[in-house]
Amino acid sequence: MSLAGIALLRSVDTTVMVSGNIALKQATISGADRGTQAAVEWLEANSKGAALQATDSAAGYFATLPLPDPSWFDATVWADAPKVNGGAADVAGNKTSYVIHRQCKLAGSYEVGGCSALQYLAGGAALTEGDSFRAGASAGFAKPKNVYYRITSRVEGPRNTVSIVQTTVEIRA
């Protein structure tokens, strides 16, 4: 009977620890939203003019995709990344950093940068392959391209919890 009681106590203790770890992991994933929001605000504030054509590593912005992708769990990749709240932990104990990569092969204008972008027809419908380049078809472009950006947020939480979340956003070029 004593052995069964000890086994039950150990089982409950382990379950509580696992539940706590899951809760901490969920909290870090929630914290990644703050990094994504800070990055989107930076993109919106800098989307006019040529600001997004060149890398601004101090702001965590890169005009091209890294090839190959770095190991996002390597802390040295995040050494110079912008920190939400100046690097201070939030109420849950999470510290959030982010980087932004424009989905282009080259820096510079999106027209020559080999960017992943979506262009629209005059009626607002997205182009499909061959729509604007078919012989005899009208160009019909009314809106500029919208370029895609990949935001990668890293959250360090209590008990050495680390979460990496990537989000793709579309911003008008």
Wavefront OBJ file of the C-alpha trace (Angstrom):
o trace
v 0.000 0.000 0.000
v 2.873 2.384 0.843
v 4.574 1.663 -2.469
v 1.353 2.383 -4.348
v 0.995 5.674 -2.460
v 4.574 6.698 -3.283
v 4.075 5.771 -6.955
v 0.869 7.843 -7.079
v 2.595 10.810 -5.461
v 5.458 10.639 -7.997
v 2.982 10.365 -10.864
v 1.035 13.434 -9.717
v 4.264 15.371 -9.143
v 5.460 14.572 -12.672
v 2.086 15.543 -14.147
v 2.178 18.906 -12.366
v 5.704 19.584 -13.672
v 4.726 18.680 -17.243
v 1.610 20.859 -17.042
v 3.710 23.746 -15.760
v 6.179 23.356 -18.614
v 3.354 23.325 -21.164
v 1.891 26.491 -19.620
v 5.277 28.235 -19.794
v 5.691 27.212 -23.443
v 2.221 28.566 -24.289
v 3.077 31.846 -22.549
v 6.216 32.252 -24.670
v 4.230 31.639 -27.855
v 1.829 34.369 -26.744
v 4.813 36.628 -26.090
v 5.908 36.177 -29.705
v 2.853 38.193 -30.744
v 4.461 41.246 -29.142
v 7.549 40.791 -31.309
v 5.459 40.369 -34.436
v 3.404 43.470 -33.601
v 6.537 45.576 -32.983
v 7.978 44.411 -36.329
v 4.747 45.200 -38.222
v 4.661 48.680 -36.664
v 8.268 49.240 -37.780
v 7.445 48.039 -41.315
v 4.390 50.294 -41.562
v 6.353 53.303 -40.293
v 9.103 52.695 -42.874
v 7.065 51.447 -45.859
v 7.052 54.762 -47.757
v 9.959 55.661 -49.968
v 13.111 53.602 -50.349
v 13.654 52.724 -46.662
v 12.848 49.032 -47.177
v 15.205 48.633 -50.139
v 18.338 48.489 -47.998
v 19.264 46.507 -44.905
v 19.008 48.271 -41.536
v 20.523 45.708 -39.177
v 20.261 48.064 -36.174
v 16.470 47.917 -36.624
v 16.538 44.144 -37.241
v 15.581 44.603 -40.902
v 17.217 42.759 -43.781
v 16.351 43.535 -47.417
v 17.056 39.938 -48.501
v 16.456 36.454 -47.172
v 19.391 34.752 -45.459
v 20.676 31.810 -47.468
v 20.849 29.349 -45.910
v 18.560 30.091 -42.973
v 20.421 30.399 -39.684
v 19.775 28.119 -36.736
v 17.090 30.214 -35.055
v 17.730 28.545 -31.682
v 21.376 29.724 -31.712
v 21.528 32.669 -29.261
v 24.336 34.361 -31.231
v 21.946 34.891 -34.169
v 19.873 37.103 -31.853
v 22.705 39.091 -30.233
v 21.966 42.337 -32.133
v 18.231 41.833 -32.758
v 15.828 44.536 -31.532
v 14.264 43.743 -28.187
v 10.665 44.492 -27.235
v 10.469 46.698 -24.106
v 14.185 47.406 -24.463
v 14.980 43.831 -23.436
v 13.025 43.962 -20.169
v 10.887 40.953 -19.316
v 7.102 41.263 -19.519
v 4.782 40.345 -16.619
v 5.080 36.644 -17.524
v 8.888 36.812 -17.453
v 9.319 36.644 -21.240
v 11.969 38.563 -23.208
v 11.118 39.030 -26.893
v 13.379 39.800 -29.877
v 12.566 39.937 -33.588
v 14.122 40.193 -37.047
v 12.480 41.056 -40.356
v 13.506 39.656 -43.748
v 12.104 41.003 -46.995
v 11.433 37.995 -49.212
v 13.732 39.119 -52.002
v 16.842 37.651 -53.572
v 18.521 41.060 -53.972
v 18.465 44.371 -52.120
v 17.084 47.403 -53.934
v 13.791 48.017 -55.656
v 11.294 45.164 -55.535
v 11.052 45.245 -59.350
v 14.674 44.083 -59.701
v 15.102 42.368 -56.354
v 13.432 39.062 -57.250
v 10.824 39.596 -54.532
v 7.906 37.369 -53.620
v 5.095 39.778 -54.396
v 1.482 39.884 -55.508
v 0.249 42.299 -58.149
v -3.394 43.218 -58.672
v -5.558 43.893 -61.720
v -7.625 47.087 -62.074
v -10.716 45.341 -60.699
v -8.876 44.332 -57.536
v -8.532 40.661 -58.443
v -5.160 39.033 -57.920
v -3.298 38.053 -61.062
v -2.964 34.412 -61.898
v -0.152 32.980 -63.978
v -0.318 34.285 -67.535
v -3.062 36.894 -66.953
v -1.073 40.022 -67.761
v 1.410 38.548 -70.173
v -0.938 36.704 -72.515
v -0.747 38.005 -76.090
v -3.433 40.634 -76.641
v -4.331 40.964 -72.942
v -4.508 44.434 -71.437
v -2.006 45.272 -68.719
v -4.728 46.640 -66.413
v -2.492 47.176 -63.386
v -4.125 49.557 -60.934
v -2.381 48.813 -57.649
v 1.321 48.499 -56.906
v 2.855 45.244 -55.834
v 2.560 44.150 -52.247
v 5.818 42.637 -51.037
v 6.035 39.881 -48.438
v 8.149 40.050 -45.301
v 9.036 37.253 -42.898
v 9.087 38.219 -39.226
v 10.884 35.844 -36.888
v 10.286 36.371 -33.162
v 12.267 34.683 -30.398
v 10.949 34.573 -26.861
v 12.992 33.506 -23.854
v 10.854 32.622 -20.874
v 11.174 31.225 -17.371
v 12.874 27.841 -16.869
v 14.919 28.261 -20.064
v 11.827 28.109 -22.263
v 12.514 29.334 -25.805
v 9.967 29.711 -28.608
v 10.582 30.773 -32.195
v 7.587 31.981 -34.222
v 7.676 33.040 -37.890
v 4.964 35.135 -39.502
v 4.621 36.307 -43.093
v 3.057 39.723 -43.684
v 2.237 41.619 -46.834
v 3.053 45.334 -47.071
v 2.389 47.560 -50.090
v 5.636 48.381 -51.875
l 1 2 3 4 5 6 7 8 9 10 11 12 13 14 15 16 17 18 19 20 21 22 23 24 25 26 27 28 29 30 31 32 33 34 35 36 37 38 39 40 41 42 43 44 45 46 47 48 49 50 51 52 53 54 55 56 57 58 59 60 61 62 63 64 65 66 67 68 69 70 71 72 73 74 75 76 77 78 79 80 81 82 83 84 85 86 87 88 89 90 91 92 93 94 95 96 97 98 99 100 101 102 103 104 105 106 107 108 109 110 111 112 113 114 115 116 117 118 119 120 121 122 123 124 125 126 127 128 129 130 131 132 133 134 135 136 137 138 139 140 141 142 143 144 145 146 147 148 149 150 151 152 153 154 155 156 157 158 159 160 161 162 163 164 165 166 167 168 169 170 171 172 173
